[in-house]
């Protein structure tokens, strides 16, 4: 019998200890969940346990309610749904015992939030518990109210919280102050009810109450301007007293942190002082002494002390502090820069960037330490220090700071070089006092980090060199020597090749020597060798090789004695797989071999580039206002009304001669809104060919015969049907023949260009025919409203002078006034053609076409008469 009873008792005990029964203790359920090897097993355990808890809830088992709630909270923390236990929280809160209320309030704060409608049912229970005689139950209600209080609950229960803030119990008063912070955040209109109570709490001695009161004052200042003014008048003295007492207090084990007395209270008070003193000179003056005391007495050998000093510096920077106090704060940040902790140095750099606006000279005293941070191993510190150095640069210290940064450029990490070079170039461009210093620094940057320099930087350098005529010889010699040592720097190679092509004779003849220079011996062959080495270098990109071909073409004119060698070098790329290089090689070889008469004038130095217009274009490009490869919208005739009655297509900015990475040219609309071929002359240094396919339509209103004179493809006639599409063979010369059969006006279609035809075959060295006096007239322009005819006449006895007579015919019945005609003939053929300006412009390219048809030499002097 005893054995049977023992077996029954053990069986009952096993049932009670089953991991899936409602009587299971919390620790047993946790042990069972942790024993699961898979997520599926864990879900099965939780599902069975939740089923047992639901059964217990439905049976209203009061003795196991608190245990079930504890298990539900653990299940909730695992991420499983527990909404079915919310009402159990309310039942536990309504219980009389403290253990049940504790579990109930804990479940209330964990399982519910202010958005739950069930929360409305607990307001009455909270009000009863706030008035309870047991301070621990009151504390539970205050904690719950401070965590899940809604706006409606705040309005209903704020009187009880105000009453509890006057309680004698320290814990109750502290918790009531924290609960009032939640009430003020939810209902800012109740801030005025807590202003007087907050100022009274600042007179307490207990640090817990003081921290709560200071935080409450901070929230009141954010919630109401009236509260801010009230606290400025009534709390400044109390805050100064608290800070002085804490700073001067002796060792107290209860509040000591690493030898610092209550750093948390220090920081809270300093933050509130910053809010109260901001924009108020009287409050700031009252704080100056205590802030100076804290800044000088706190030692920076502990992390807690550094936190107090950092907050003190922020307060000094945020209020109307005296200049001496600001210098003290900046010196503290300077000491932070010498700290080994990366976090302290980083926050110091951030604060110094703000301090520059307060006292720049004080920050300048720590310039050396800041420069050392630029060389730090931590990437974030390097970047922040570089930004700070950029802000420190002015006209007086630009040279030493730039020298330090340039010297470090050679040792910097590759990942950091891009940011460093960008900052150095910005500093040099912004603060350059003379062009010689600017050129020297840019040459150093290109030599040390040319592969990390952006294109717009070396484009700007080329613009500066073209404008500094007295430094062009110095520039080409410096770049030539740099090219010998740093041939792997892409941007340096491009600028050097460009300068050698433009100013090669200055390099060879040592023209424009400066006093600081030493003469160097460079022969014509040496200059060509430098360009050839770059052209044949395997790492050179298409842009660099194309620039090398242009430079060799120009050197063939500057160094006639070695033009044959240059021709051989250029001809080596006739079969290049890159179409751009192949095309240039064919064209340039033709110019060198067959057109010696026009080569000197064609290859003269590039005109001085306009710095102002380039900077405007650079700024607009940086802002992304011009989209790449985006054609201009078509404009129908008559869309724009001009004074002379001529309808004009939409204009586009002048193509940037140095924009090597873009080959887009806005298309010019015809009368039928059909896009004409892109202009090959938009950028002689442009990289990448333009597909020129004509999509013309019959029109006689606005098609301009002077558009795209050197484009390869079908030519659109003025008054006839469009010519057939023509795709040039690979070896076609863009500068091929402009024979007398070229379509000008009145010819219905243009003949296709043969494969072996040279566009300049009609211009040999002896093309001038002096015996011809008169030439046939041409129709230069015709639209629906205006027609322009040119008549040519050579003066007897003066074969080198030709008169062009322009006749303008009004094709409408409307009278035109203020009519303006302008003809522009640029001296250098390489940089010409803008037919989209507001006035009609005739360029040298048009004259090349006319010379071919009329057999007039390029050496003739031309005059116009209207």
Secondary structure as the mmCIF struct_conf table of DSSP 4:
data_model
#
loop_
_struct_conf.conf_type_id
_struct_conf.id
_struct_conf.beg_label_comp_id
_struct_conf.beg_label_asym_id
_struct_conf.beg_label_seq_id
_struct_conf.end_label_comp_id
_struct_conf.end_label_asym_id
_struct_conf.end_label_seq_id
HELX_RH_AL_P HELX_RH_AL_P1 UNK A 2 UNK A 16
TURN_TY1_P TURN_TY1_P1 UNK A 17 UNK A 17
TURN_TY1_P TURN_TY1_P2 UNK A 19 UNK A 20
BEND BEND1 UNK A 21 UNK A 21
TURN_TY1_P TURN_TY1_P3 UNK A 22 UNK A 23
HELX_RH_AL_P HELX_RH_AL_P2 UNK A 26 UNK A 34
TURN_TY1_P TURN_TY1_P4 UNK A 35 UNK A 35
BEND BEND2 UNK A 37 UNK A 38
HELX_RH_AL_P HELX_RH_AL_P3 UNK A 39 UNK A 58
TURN_TY1_P TURN_TY1_P5 UNK A 59 UNK A 60
HELX_RH_3T_P HELX_RH_3T_P1 UNK A 62 UNK A 64
HELX_RH_AL_P HELX_RH_AL_P4 UNK A 65 UNK A 77
TURN_TY1_P TURN_TY1_P6 UNK A 78 UNK A 79
HELX_RH_3T_P HELX_RH_3T_P2 UNK A 83 UNK A 85
HELX_RH_AL_P HELX_RH_AL_P5 UNK A 86 UNK A 93
TURN_TY1_P TURN_TY1_P7 UNK A 94 UNK A 94
BEND BEND3 UNK A 95 UNK A 97
HELX_RH_AL_P HELX_RH_AL_P6 UNK A 98 UNK A 111
TURN_TY1_P TURN_TY1_P8 UNK A 114 UNK A 115
HELX_RH_3T_P HELX_RH_3T_P3 UNK A 117 UNK A 122
HELX_RH_AL_P HELX_RH_AL_P7 UNK A 123 UNK A 130
TURN_TY1_P TURN_TY1_P9 UNK A 131 UNK A 131
BEND BEND4 UNK A 133 UNK A 133
HELX_RH_AL_P HELX_RH_AL_P8 UNK A 135 UNK A 148
HELX_RH_AL_P HELX_RH_AL_P9 UNK A 151 UNK A 164
TURN_TY1_P TURN_TY1_P10 UNK A 165 UNK A 166
BEND BEND5 UNK A 168 UNK A 168
HELX_RH_AL_P HELX_RH_AL_P10 UNK A 170 UNK A 186
HELX_RH_3T_P HELX_RH_3T_P4 UNK A 188 UNK A 193
TURN_TY1_P TURN_TY1_P11 UNK A 194 UNK A 194
HELX_RH_AL_P HELX_RH_AL_P11 UNK A 195 UNK A 201
TURN_TY1_P TURN_TY1_P12 UNK A 202 UNK A 203
HELX_RH_AL_P HELX_RH_AL_P12 UNK A 207 UNK A 223
HELX_RH_AL_P HELX_RH_AL_P13 UNK A 225 UNK A 234
TURN_TY1_P TURN_TY1_P13 UNK A 235 UNK A 235
HELX_RH_AL_P HELX_RH_AL_P14 UNK A 236 UNK A 248
TURN_TY1_P TURN_TY1_P14 UNK A 253 UNK A 255
STRN STRN1 UNK A 256 UNK A 257
TURN_TY1_P TURN_TY1_P15 UNK A 258 UNK A 259
STRN STRN2 UNK A 260 UNK A 261
HELX_RH_AL_P HELX_RH_AL_P15 UNK A 263 UNK A 277
TURN_TY1_P TURN_TY1_P16 UNK A 278 UNK A 279
HELX_RH_AL_P HELX_RH_AL_P16 UNK A 281 UNK A 297
BEND BEND6 UNK A 298 UNK A 298
TURN_TY1_P TURN_TY1_P17 UNK A 300 UNK A 301
BEND BEND7 UNK A 302 UNK A 302
HELX_RH_AL_P HELX_RH_AL_P17 UNK A 303 UNK A 318
TURN_TY1_P TURN_TY1_P18 UNK A 319 UNK A 320
HELX_RH_AL_P HELX_RH_AL_P18 UNK A 323 UNK A 336
TURN_TY1_P TURN_TY1_P19 UNK A 337 UNK A 338
BEND BEND8 UNK A 340 UNK A 340
HELX_RH_AL_P HELX_RH_AL_P19 UNK A 342 UNK A 355
TURN_TY1_P TURN_TY1_P20 UNK A 356 UNK A 358
HELX_RH_AL_P HELX_RH_AL_P20 UNK A 360 UNK A 364
TURN_TY1_P TURN_TY1_P21 UNK A 365 UNK A 366
HELX_RH_AL_P HELX_RH_AL_P21 UNK A 367 UNK A 374
TURN_TY1_P TURN_TY1_P22 UNK A 375 UNK A 375
BEND BEND9 UNK A 377 UNK A 378
HELX_RH_AL_P HELX_RH_AL_P22 UNK A 379 UNK A 392
TURN_TY1_P TURN_TY1_P23 UNK A 395 UNK A 397
HELX_RH_AL_P HELX_RH_AL_P23 UNK A 398 UNK A 409
TURN_TY1_P TURN_TY1_P24 UNK A 410 UNK A 411
BEND BEND10 UNK A 412 UNK A 412
HELX_RH_AL_P HELX_RH_AL_P24 UNK A 414 UNK A 431
BEND BEND11 UNK A 433 UNK A 434
HELX_RH_AL_P HELX_RH_AL_P25 UNK A 435 UNK A 449
HELX_RH_3T_P HELX_RH_3T_P5 UNK A 450 UNK A 452
BEND BEND12 UNK A 453 UNK A 453
HELX_RH_AL_P HELX_RH_AL_P26 UNK A 455 UNK A 467
HELX_RH_3T_P HELX_RH_3T_P6 UNK A 469 UNK A 471
HELX_RH_AL_P HELX_RH_AL_P27 UNK A 472 UNK A 485
TURN_TY1_P TURN_TY1_P25 UNK A 487 UNK A 488
HELX_RH_AL_P HELX_RH_AL_P28 UNK A 490 UNK A 509
TURN_TY1_P TURN_TY1_P26 UNK A 510 UNK A 512
TURN_TY1_P TURN_TY1_P27 UNK A 515 UNK A 516
HELX_RH_AL_P HELX_RH_AL_P29 UNK A 524 UNK A 536
TURN_TY1_P TURN_TY1_P28 UNK A 538 UNK A 539
HELX_RH_AL_P HELX_RH_AL_P30 UNK A 542 UNK A 558
HELX_RH_3T_P HELX_RH_3T_P7 UNK A 560 UNK A 562
HELX_RH_AL_P HELX_RH_AL_P31 UNK A 563 UNK A 571
TURN_TY1_P TURN_TY1_P29 UNK A 572 UNK A 575
BEND BEND13 UNK A 577 UNK A 578
HELX_RH_AL_P HELX_RH_AL_P32 UNK A 579 UNK A 594
HELX_RH_AL_P HELX_RH_AL_P33 UNK A 596 UNK A 602
TURN_TY1_P TURN_TY1_P30 UNK A 603 UNK A 603
HELX_LH_PP_P HELX_LH_PP_P1 UNK A 604 UNK A 609
HELX_RH_AL_P HELX_RH_AL_P34 UNK A 611 UNK A 622
TURN_TY1_P TURN_TY1_P31 UNK A 623 UNK A 624
BEND BEND14 UNK A 626 UNK A 626
TURN_TY1_P TURN_TY1_P32 UNK A 628 UNK A 629
HELX_LH_PP_P HELX_LH_PP_P2 UNK A 631 UNK A 634
TURN_TY1_P TURN_TY1_P33 UNK A 637 UNK A 638
BEND BEND15 UNK A 639 UNK A 640
TURN_TY1_P TURN_TY1_P34 UNK A 643 UNK A 644
HELX_LH_PP_P HELX_LH_PP_P3 UNK A 649 UNK A 651
HELX_LH_PP_P HELX_LH_PP_P4 UNK A 653 UNK A 656
TURN_TY1_P TURN_TY1_P35 UNK A 657 UNK A 658
TURN_TY1_P TURN_TY1_P36 UNK A 660 UNK A 661
STRN STRN3 UNK A 669 UNK A 669
TURN_TY1_P TURN_TY1_P37 UNK A 671 UNK A 672
BEND BEND16 UNK A 673 UNK A 673
HELX_LH_PP_P HELX_LH_PP_P5 UNK A 674 UNK A 674
STRN STRN4 UNK A 675 UNK A 675
HELX_LH_PP_P HELX_LH_PP_P6 UNK A 676 UNK A 679
HELX_RH_3T_P HELX_RH_3T_P8 UNK A 680 UNK A 682
TURN_TY1_P TURN_TY1_P38 UNK A 684 UNK A 685
BEND BEND17 UNK A 688 UNK A 688
BEND BEND18 UNK A 700 UNK A 702
TURN_TY1_P TURN_TY1_P39 UNK A 705 UNK A 710
BEND BEND19 UNK A 712 UNK A 713
HELX_LH_PP_P HELX_LH_PP_P7 UNK A 714 UNK A 717
BEND BEND20 UNK A 718 UNK A 720
HELX_LH_PP_P HELX_LH_PP_P8 UNK A 721 UNK A 725
HELX_LH_PP_P HELX_LH_PP_P9 UNK A 727 UNK A 729
TURN_TY1_P TURN_TY1_P40 UNK A 730 UNK A 731
TURN_TY1_P TURN_TY1_P41 UNK A 734 UNK A 735
STRN STRN5 UNK A 736 UNK A 737
TURN_TY1_P TURN_TY1_P42 UNK A 740 UNK A 741
BEND BEND21 UNK A 742 UNK A 742
BEND BEND22 UNK A 745 UNK A 746
BEND BEND23 UNK A 748 UNK A 748
HELX_LH_PP_P HELX_LH_PP_P10 UNK A 750 UNK A 754
TURN_TY1_P TURN_TY1_P43 UNK A 755 UNK A 756
STRN STRN6 UNK A 759 UNK A 759
TURN_TY1_P TURN_TY1_P44 UNK A 760 UNK A 762
TURN_TY1_P TURN_TY1_P45 UNK A 765 UNK A 766
TURN_TY1_P TURN_TY1_P46 UNK A 770 UNK A 771
STRN STRN7 UNK A 774 UNK A 782
BEND BEND24 UNK A 784 UNK A 785
STRN STRN8 UNK A 786 UNK A 794
HELX_LH_PP_P HELX_LH_PP_P11 UNK A 795 UNK A 795
TURN_TY1_P TURN_TY1_P47 UNK A 796 UNK A 797
TURN_TY1_P TURN_TY1_P48 UNK A 799 UNK A 800
STRN STRN9 UNK A 801 UNK A 810
BEND BEND25 UNK A 812 UNK A 814
HELX_LH_PP_P HELX_LH_PP_P12 UNK A 815 UNK A 816
BEND BEND26 UNK A 818 UNK A 818
BEND BEND27 UNK A 827 UNK A 827
TURN_TY1_P TURN_TY1_P49 UNK A 829 UNK A 830
BEND BEND28 UNK A 831 UNK A 831
TURN_TY1_P TURN_TY1_P50 UNK A 835 UNK A 836
BEND BEND29 UNK A 837 UNK A 839
HELX_RH_AL_P HELX_RH_AL_P35 UNK A 844 UNK A 854
TURN_TY1_P TURN_TY1_P51 UNK A 855 UNK A 855
TURN_TY1_P TURN_TY1_P52 UNK A 858 UNK A 859
BEND BEND30 UNK A 860 UNK A 860
STRN STRN10 UNK A 861 UNK A 865
#
